[in-house]
Amino acid sequence: MKYLTLLLFCGLMVIQNTIGQIQVCIEPEKFEIKADSLVQVFRYDSSVVYYCKAAKLYEQKQDWLHCAKNYRLTSDAFIRAAKYDSAFDYSQKAFIISQKHFQENNKDEIYEKSDILLNLGNVTEKKGKYQEELLYCKKALELVLKTDRADSLKIAKIWNQTGVAYDKLGKLDSALLFSLKAFDVLVKLLGENHLDIAENYHNIGNIYNKKGEYDKALKYYQKSLKIRISALREMHPDVAACFNNIGSVYWLKEEYDKALEYYQKSLKIYISVFGEMHPYVAGSYNNLEMIYDAKGEYDKALEYFQKALKIRITILGEMHPDVAGSYSNIGILYRKIGQYDKALEYYQKALKIRISTYGEMHSEVAGSYSNIGLIYYEKGEYDKGLEYLQKALKITISVLGEMHPEVAICYNNIGIFNTKKGDYEMALGYYQKALMANLPDFRDTSLYTNPKLSNILSKPVLVTSLTQKANALYLLFRNKTNLNHDIEVSLSTYEVAFRLINYMRNEYNVEATKLFLSANTKNYYAQAAKVAIAYYKLNPSQSNFFKAFDFMEKVKSATLSEQISDLKAKHFAGISDSLLEKEKELKINMNFNLTEINTGKSKKDGYATAKMSLNEDEYFKFSRHYDSLISYFEITFPTYYTLKYSNKTATVKETQSVLDHKSAMINYFIGDSSLFIATITDSVYDITYVKTDSTFEESVIDYYRSIKKADVKKF
């Protein structure tokens, strides 16, 4: 009986060992394939289970190469799921195996170890430790160079990630150098339409975006998007990343409605893939907040800010640079609504994290110093504010160089401080430096010289520089010098600014963005009209009256005349009826979906999410087709472009020619605190302005209502 029991036991052991051997031989690959398939459908938490099973079975086989690989893939899945501590643990596990078991002369093992090092770099990047990421990239490069030439695919991928690390550290020239080196090799080995090329385009776009070269950035993002949409389905996080960054370019160009479309599209994909609690979703909420902040919708902005902050603290912890970004943005919002102490509190939180992450010499730290400086400006503590702005300027120049929109912004801010203090000559010096920082071809330091409008890094920043310079020249004239030359150059500077504003309006495709631009620049025309009237009173002449009148006319007619010009252009440019019908059809479809979206949002009992989502997708699709069609009109039909963007307004002489001796034209323009009135008859003209107070708008509304209620039959 004992022999029988022993025989049965030994038989069972043999069977178990045989089954174990079969599992070791067969199942690791099956688990790995299963895990890969789960990653493809974004089920990252499930995929890690199968990668770990595969890794353990490979470990039993002592197949250290595939064991380490599967632990690395486990880490990669955790990165995608935004579980960075777990990702780091498994990446370290893979690295320890590679250190202990890999051979120095085995090429496959060298490649895998370099991939593990890059994975460790990726994890540390997500945790905000960019210097560590760079060190891992350098170690990976040293390792692969032992076996590969510099033009190998593996080295190109290391260069690509090295470029990302330098980008995060704010070392943009080094970032661009490595990214372009990677591109040269990747395109040679993989061709133009590979996903690795799309990633490289995306990274290069990020660098140009930070360098302030927004049109170049947009070009690279669109190239990346084209490849990714072709190779992946649209509801993919890599496609969402392209939408997000294209939105960021439009935000920086102050095309807020267009940016909003792309941000919303990106957010929809991220939530679909990751759910709410993910850093990418937080980033999208943060971007939406900045749009609503810029549009003055502060309650909506704060709602998105708080959502982003909650997600970031939960996933990333308190001391992460993305959390600093949320604190900074909340601070900006509180500054705009006048809660300066609260804003300062959030700015200082952001500064503490940024210095801890980057050290002093980083553009994000400079941004924090600028924000704190502007708070002290609002509080009237100008010397303290200037101290922080000078710190910001020094860092920004050190990191980004002299020629960058961020440097121009620093100069503008310091100029505004000096204007407020009444030191107009000092302010003008900084505004002139701002012009030079934004215009690589302009190097004239004379305060009385203005640039040509070419090769501009940031048009919105340039508008600020020009209008602030014009205002400072006028204040210098009015309060100190009383010199004709100062007020003359003030007017000519405003004229340059208005030419630039017209160029910007012509570049924008979204009508709401053009209206937003017109509303935001209205006060510049009011300032210029006031200066022109002062100059006319000082030097009465027909030409000076005409100039003041022209400023009044242009701000009122900008949007309307553009719409009229567009209709005239289409009529005379020879555009076929079929293309015009196509444009009409796209407009109808856009308006229909936009109406459906707005109607759904206005319902008190909520809206149908699926229907809303469909309308948003349709609106986005038709809007992009419309933009492409208008661009086609402008390129293919030069006459259309010329007629559409004509900015001519009626002159005083033309107006007088249609008036008889019994008629007069009274023209007015309402600024922030003044009402400008021009009177023209067939033989005389005059212009003046009167100050308005807080009751003016209410009085006009009351008068309008009384007219509407009047019984017209009595007249």
Salt bridges, closest charged atoms under 4 A:
GLU32 OE2 - LYS69 NZ 3.08
ASP45 OD1 - LYS83 NZ 3.05
ASP63 OD2 - HIS66 ND1 3.02
ASP76 OD2 - ARG80 NE 3.13
ASP85 OD1 - LYS127 NZ 2.62
GLU112 OE2 - ARG72 NE 2.61
ASP115 OD1 - LYS154 NZ 3.03
ASP148 OD1 - LYS107 NZ 3.58
ASP151 OD2 - ARG149 NH2 3.23
ASP167 OD1 - LYS210 NZ 2.83
ASP173 OD1 - LYS211 NZ 2.87
ASP196 OD2 - LYS157 NZ 3.35
ASP196 OD2 - HIS194 ND1 3.89
GLU213 OE1 - LYS216 NZ 3.31
ASP215 OD1 - LYS253 NZ 3.00
GLU234 OE2 - LYS265 NZ 3.02
ASP257 OD1 - LYS295 NZ 3.31
GLU261 OE1 - ARG624 NH1 2.56
ASP293 OD1 - LYS336 NZ 3.25
ASP341 OD1 - LYS379 NZ 2.76
GLU364 OE1 - ARG354 NH2 3.08
GLU378 OE2 - ARG335 NH1 3.55
ASP383 OD1 - LYS421 NZ 3.10
GLU425 OE1 - LYS480 NZ 3.68
GLU495 OE2 - LYS547 NZ 3.65
GLU507 OE2 - LYS459 NZ 3.30
ASP550 OD2 - LYS554 NZ 3.27
GLU562 OE2 - LYS514 NZ 3.51
ASP566 OD2 - LYS570 NZ 2.95
ASP566 OD1 - LYS644 NZ 3.92
GLU583 OE2 - LYS570 NZ 2.51
GLU596 OE1 - LYS611 NZ 2.38
ASP617 OD1 - LYS265 NZ 3.02
ASP617 OD2 - LYS268 NZ 2.44
GLU618 OE2 - LYS621 NZ 3.39
ASP627 OD2 - LYS258 NZ 3.08
ASP627 OD2 - ARG624 NH2 2.48
GLU634 OE2 - LYS644 NZ 3.93
GLU654 OE2 - LYS648 NZ 3.25
ASP686 OD1 - LYS537 NZ 3.85
ASP702 OD1 - ARG705 NH1 3.91
